[in-house]
Amino acid sequence: MGKSISVLSGIGGSGKTTVSLLLTRLLSNANKKVLYVDCDFSTYGATCFFEKYLNKKDEIFTTEELFFNNNSNHKLKQVLNIEKNIFFVLACTYIPN
C-alpha cells in the first residue's frame, strides 16, 4: 500500500505547487513512484508545467473529468507518464486564459 501526501493551504501564492513539484522530484530521485494529482482549478498551476507533454489530449485522464463530468469514458484514458517514476493527473487538458 502506498503513502499519500497532500499539500494544502487556504490562500493562494503560499507555495503549494512549488512544494508539491519539489517533493515529487525528491521522491522520484529516491526511486519512489509518484502520482501527482493536480486539483487546482483556479490557476492550473502544476498542469501548466506539464502541458508540453500533451500530445493526445483525448486519451489523457484529468481531475476535471472526474469531478465535473458524469462520464464513464475516463476509465478508458491514461495517466500522463512524465518520466520514469513520475505520473501526473492534470487538472484539465485545456488551460483557459
N, C-alpha and C positions, 0 to 999 in steps of 0.2 A: 504494500500500500504506500502510495506517495504522500509527501507532505504538501501542505498548502500554505502559501504566504500571501497575505493581502496587504496592499499599501493604500491607506485611506486617509482622507482629510476633508474637512468641511469647507475649506476655502480653496480658491484657485491660486495657482502660482506658488504653491508650497513645495514643489519639487517631487511630486508623486511619480510623474513619468520618468524623470531623471533617475530617481532611486530605483524604480522598477526595472528600467533598462540596465542599470549597473548591476543589480542583483542577478538579472538574467545572464549577463555576460560572466560574472564571477562564478555562478553555479555551473554554467556551461564549460568554463575553463577547468572546473573541478571534476569534469567528466560526468556531470549530472544532466539528465534530460529535463528540459524546462518547457512548460506550456504557458505562454504568456497570453492572457485573455484581456483585450482592451475593452473596458466598459465605459470609457469616457466619451459620451455622446455630445458633449458641449464643444470640445476642441479637437477631438480625434487625435490626441497627442502622439501616442505611440504608433498609431496607424500611419501617420504622415511619414515616419521614419522608414517604414517597410513598403510604402506604396510602389516603389520601383520593382519589387518582386512580383507584382501582379501582372501576369501575362494572360491568364484565362480567368477573368473576373467571375464568370458564371459558375465556375467549378469550386470557388473558394467559400467556405463556411464563415459567416460573420455573426457577431453577437447581436447586431441589429435585427437579423432574421429571427434569431432565437427569441428575442424579447418582444418584437413588434409585429412579426408576421405569423399568421396562423397557418403556416405552410409546412408540410412534412417533407418537402424537397431537400431540406438541409441534411437529411440522412444520406443523400447521395453525394454530398460535397466533401471537400478535403480541408484539412487544417493546413495552413501555409507553412512549409518547411523552409526556414531561413538558412540554416546551416546544420552541421552535424547534430547538435544537441538542442537546438532552439526551434520550437514550433510556436506558431503565432495564430491567434484568432483575432482578426481585425474587427474593429467596431463596425465598419462598413467598407464597401469597395468603391464608393463614390464619396469624395470629401467635398461638401458644399463650400462655396466661397463665403 
